[in-house]
Amino acid sequence: MNYSAKILKTELLNHNVKRFYAEKPIGLTYTPGQAVLIELPELKGEKHPFTFTVPPDEPNLEFTIKLYHKHHGVTDRLTKYEKGDLLRFGEPWGAIEYKGPGLFLAGGAGVTPFLAILKMLHRKGNTGGVALWFSNKTDKDVFLEDELRELLGEHLRLLVTDQPVTRYENARIDKEYLRNHVKNFEQFFYLCGPDKMVEELSQTLRELGVKKEKIVMEDLS
């Protein structure tokens, strides 16, 4: 089934992240963490996956999208989309869903599948045992800091990798970092970010003794 959602408003969250609020089509259902393929007619069938960033019981939809201007594709074109424009997409899909307390590891736009999950847990008062480590390249790339702190408090960790002098923590989430900072390798680990980051973290967690069924991520094959 195909859906159309009229944009109600937009806002820029930083230099290249834009949030879209849109009407919720009748009959649309999804699980927190799922995504859809948005298609822009002017790009002749080109599609790109984006995650719902609010729980499904909200009256309207929300997408939080990182804009890649150099690619000249869907995200670049969405820069110009505003109130009244239509977002067209198909059925929701995706393997990322909440399975229990654990550590969410996100890189850049990879935080978006986690937003609906964290908002759902916060609303239910079930954020105990949940933490988010959110990695970006530089300070200017960080977005939604206030919102994430409201959801997670001290269980939010913001890191940057390419800026030694930073207001956040200058560190990379690698084997040494995980070994030094993770206290429980039997919890769930939720991974999302650039494919290389997710692949490396998945392998590293397995090397540190995490069972495969405790790693929640999209299939990269």
ROBAPA-302807 format. One record per residue (C-alpha): residue in three letters; x, y, z. Coordinates in steps of 0.2 Angstrom, whole numbers, plus 5000, padded with zeros to 4 digits. Each point is the difference from the previous one (the first is absolute). Layout:
ALAXYZ/...
This chain:
MET500050005000/ASN500650184996/TYR499750155011/SER500150194999/ALA500350115014/LYS499850194999/ILE501450105009/LEU499350105014/LYS501650095005/THR501949984999/GLU501550065011/LEU501950004998/LEU500849915015/ASN501850044995/HIS500950044984/ASN499549854991/VAL498649915010/LYS498250054996/ARG498449945009/PHE498449974991/TYR498350005008/ALA498649924989/GLU498249945001/LYS499849825004/PRO499249904986/ILE498449905005/GLY500449815002/LEU501950035003/THR500849895014/TYR501849975005/THR501149945013/PRO501250135009/GLY501749984991/GLN499249964983/ALA500350114984/VAL499250034983/LEU500750034983/ILE499650184995/GLU499850034981/LEU500150174992/PRO499150004983/GLU501250134993/LEU501449885002/LYS499249864989/GLY499849865013/GLU501550035010/LYS499649955018/HIS500950025017/PRO499649925017/PHE499550125015/THR499549955017/PHE498450065009/THR500750105015/VAL498450005011/PRO499049855007/PRO498649934990/ASP498650065012/GLU500550194996/PRO498650084989/ASN501350064987/LEU501649944992/GLU501850065003/PHE501549974990/THR501850075005/ILE501050004985/LYS501950034997/LEU500250104983/TYR501449944989/HIS500250144988/LYS501549934990/HIS499049844995/HIS498750104990/GLY498749875005/VAL498549995011/THR500750085015/ASP500750154991/ARG498350034991/LEU499149995017/THR500950165005/LYS498750094989/TYR498549905007/GLU498950115011/LYS498250015007/GLY498749944988/ASP501249894990/LEU499649815000/LEU501149865006/ARG499749834991/PHE500549835007/GLY499649825001/GLU499749885014/PRO501150015015/TRP501449885002/GLY501649975011/ALA500849885012/ILE500450135014/GLU498749985014/TYR500150015019/LYS500349835008/GLY500650055017/PRO501150115011/GLY501750044992/LEU501250114992/PHE499650104984/LEU501550044989/ALA499750134987/GLY501050094987/GLY499450164992/ALA498349974992/GLY500049835007/VAL499250075016/THR498350024991/PRO499449825001/PHE500350015019/LEU499050165003/ALA498249934998/ILE500649855012/LEU500750125013/LYS498550125000/MET498949845002/LEU501049945015/HIS500150185008/ARG498150024998/LYS499749835009/GLY501450045013/ASN501049854994/THR501750084996/GLY500849915015/GLY501549894994/VAL500050104983/ALA501450114994/LEU500550094984/TRP501850034994/PHE499850124985/SER501650034990/ASN500250144987/LYS501550074991/THR500050185007/ASP499150115012/LYS499050084986/ASP499349824995/VAL499249975017/PHE498150024999/LEU498649975012/GLU501150025016/ASP498650085011/GLU498749884994/LEU501149855003/ARG500550065017/GLU498250025005/LEU499749824995/LEU501649925008/GLY500850125012/GLU501749945005/HIS499849844990/LEU500450104984/ARG501850014994/LEU500450124986/LEU501749974991/VAL500950084985/THR501449914991/ASP500850144989/GLN500150155011/PRO501349985014/VAL499550165009/THR498149985003/ARG498650035012/TYR499649825000/GLU501149845002/ASN501449984987/ALA500049814997/ARG499649864988/ILE498949865005/ASP501249854997/LYS500549845009/GLU501150095013/TYR498650135003/LEU498749875002/ARG501149895011/ASN500350155011/HIS498350075002/VAL498749864998/LYS499649915016/ASN498849874993/PHE500349904984/GLU498549905003/GLN498750144996/PHE499350044983/PHE501150114988/TYR499050104987/LEU501150064986/CYS499650134986/GLY501250114990/PRO501149994985/ASP500149824993/LYS501950005004/MET499750055018/VAL498649885003/GLU501049854992/GLU501550045011/LEU499050025016/SER499149844997/GLN501649914998/THR500850085014/LEU498549965012/ARG500149824995/GLU501950005004/LEU499650075017/GLY498849865003/VAL498350074995/LYS498849874994/LYS499450024982/GLU498250015005/LYS500450145012/ILE500550114985/VAL498650104992/MET500350074983/GLU499550014982/ASP500649864989/LEU501550074990/SER500149864988/
